[in-house]
Amino acid sequence: MTESKDERHKKAMQKQKTKVDANIAAAAEERGVSILLTGNGKGKSSSAFGMVMRALGYDHKVGIVQFIKGVQLSGEELFAKKCPAITLYQMGTGFTWNTQDRSGDIAAAERTWEQAEAMLKDDSYNLVVLDELTYMIGYKYLDEQKILTAIANRPREQSVVVTGRGGGSALQELMDTVAEVKDVKHAFRAGVKARQGVDY
């Protein structure tokens, strides 16, 4: 007798459930995780802010440090300022190709890193987001080893999310999870303006 589609589906899902349950049982270690969201596609910061929203749902304390950003007003900045559980610090210099001031950008990056480093030492923060930090490594505005050490030595229960293109092999090696956002198609390249509430 030939199995019906429903029967085949049920067997496949039972097999899948067995695999998923086994993987969940094998993941027994309880601690904060480090996540790198990289790649040339849109959505790295958006994904990080999705995790911020999740954390807030559990009444977690969140620290956000934005490198590069901070001149143009953004939706995430407006949202963060309404949430007492979020501490937001922005470098405030804008994009490096606009400032064209290497020494000024380095000084701003160092001041901003002091805020990030303090959060990475503070166990009251459940989640720390270091938005666009990878550029600071790529442009050599900040000492890479200092960043790696601070992330590695953060409180055990604290999770950290780093966003931005690149970041280097040492950062990728350190992080628990690395996800690459791939650029397939973008409205901006077709002449569509960046959209408030979607792009910023």
N, C-alpha and C positions, 0 to 999 in steps of 0.2 A: 504494500500500500504506500502510495506516494505521500510524503509529508506536505502539509499545507504551508502556505507562506507564513501564517501566524505561528505555526509550530517551529518552523525553521528560525524565525525571528526570536522566539522565546528561548530556544537552545543557544543561539548566538549571544543573546543578552545575559543568559546565565553564565556562559563561559567568560564573557567580559566582566561580569560582576565578581567572579572568582578571582580574576587577575587584579582588579581594582582593590578588592578587599585585602588581598595578599600584600599589595604595595603599601596600603595604609597601615597594615599591621607591622610591616618592616620599618616604617618611619617612626621610630620610638623616641628619638632625641627631641627634647623640648628646649628651645632657645630661640632668640631672635635671629633673623636671616638678613643677609646682605644681597641686594639686587642691583644689577647694572642694566639699564635700559639704553641701548645704543642703536646705531644704524642711521641711515640717511633719510628715513621716512618720517612722516608726521605722526605724532602720537606718543612720544616718549614722556614729555612732561604731563600730557593728559592722562596717561596711564598712572604716573606717580600720584597725581591728584585724585585719581580713582581710589588708590590705596589710602590716601588721606581721608577720604569720605568713609571708607570702611572702618578705619581706626576710630574716627569720631563716633561712628555708630555704636562702638563699644566703650565710649567715654574715655578713650585713650588720649594722652597728651602728645601733641605733635609739634615738632620743630621743622621749619622750612627755611632753607637758606638758598636764595636765588643768585647765582653768579650770572654775569652778562645782563640779565634783565633788571628792570627797575626804573627806567625813564618813562616808557610808554605805559600808561595805566592798563591793567589786565583784569579780567574777570576773577582770576584766582586771588589776586591781591585784594580786590573788593570783598570777596568771600571770606578770606582769611581774617580780615580786619573785623568781621562780624562775629568771629568765633573765639571766645576766650580760651578755648583749649588749644589754640594754635599760636605759636610764636613765629612770626615772620620777620626775616631780615633780608634785605635786598642790597646787592652791591651798588646799584643805582647809577652805574656809568653808561648803561646801554651797550650796544654791540661794539666790539673792538674795531670793526671797520668804520664805525662812525666817529669814535673818539680819536683814533689815529694818534694815540698818546701812550706809548708803551710803558714809560716809567710811571705815569699816572695810573694806568690800568693795573700795574703790578702792585702799587701802593694800596689801591682800592681792594684788590684781590687778597692781599695780606690782612687788611682790616676785616674783610668779610670772612676769611678763613678762621680768624680768632673766634668769631661767633659760632661757626660750624664746629670747631674743635671743642668749644665749651659745651655744646649740646651733646657731642659724642662722648663726653665724660660724665654727663648728668643722667643718672639712672631713673630720673622722674619722667624722661621722655621715652615713650613706647616706640615712636616712629620718628626718624629724622630723614627728611628729603633734602638732598644736595643737588639742586636743579642746575644743569649745565656745568657741573664741576669738571667734566672731562676736558672742556676747552682750556681750563686753567693748567691742566697737565700738558695738553698738546702745545700750548703757546709758551710753556715753561714759566708761567707767572708764579706758580707755587711749586714747592719742593715735593716731588712725587712720593718720596719715601716717607715724608712726614704725614701725607694723606693716607698712605697705605697703613702706617702704624696706628694712626688714630682710628681708622675703621676697624682694624684687627683687634684693637684693645678696648673697644667700646664695651659698655655693660652687657652682660651675657643675654639679658632678656630684651635688649633694644634691637629693633630692626632699622636698617638704613637702606635708602634707595638713592642711587646716583643716576643722573640722566645726562645725555649729551652724546654727540658723535664721537667715535673713537674711544679714547681712554687708555689705550695701550695694553699690552699683553699682561703686564704685572697686575694691573687692576682687574682684568678679566680672570686671571688665575686666582686672585684673592676672593672674589665674590662667590657666594653660594649659587646664585642664579644669574645667568646672563641671557638677555633676550635682545634680538636684533630686529628693529623695525625697518622693513624694506620699502623703499619708494617705488611704487608701480606707476602711479599717476597722481598729479596734483593740480587742483583747480587754478592755482596761481600761475602756473606755466601756460595755462590757456587764457590768461588775461583776466581772471576773476579775482577781485580784491579780497584781501583777508577779511574775514567776517567776525564782527564782535560777538562774543559768546561761543564761538567755535574755534577760531584761531588765536584769539587773545582775550 
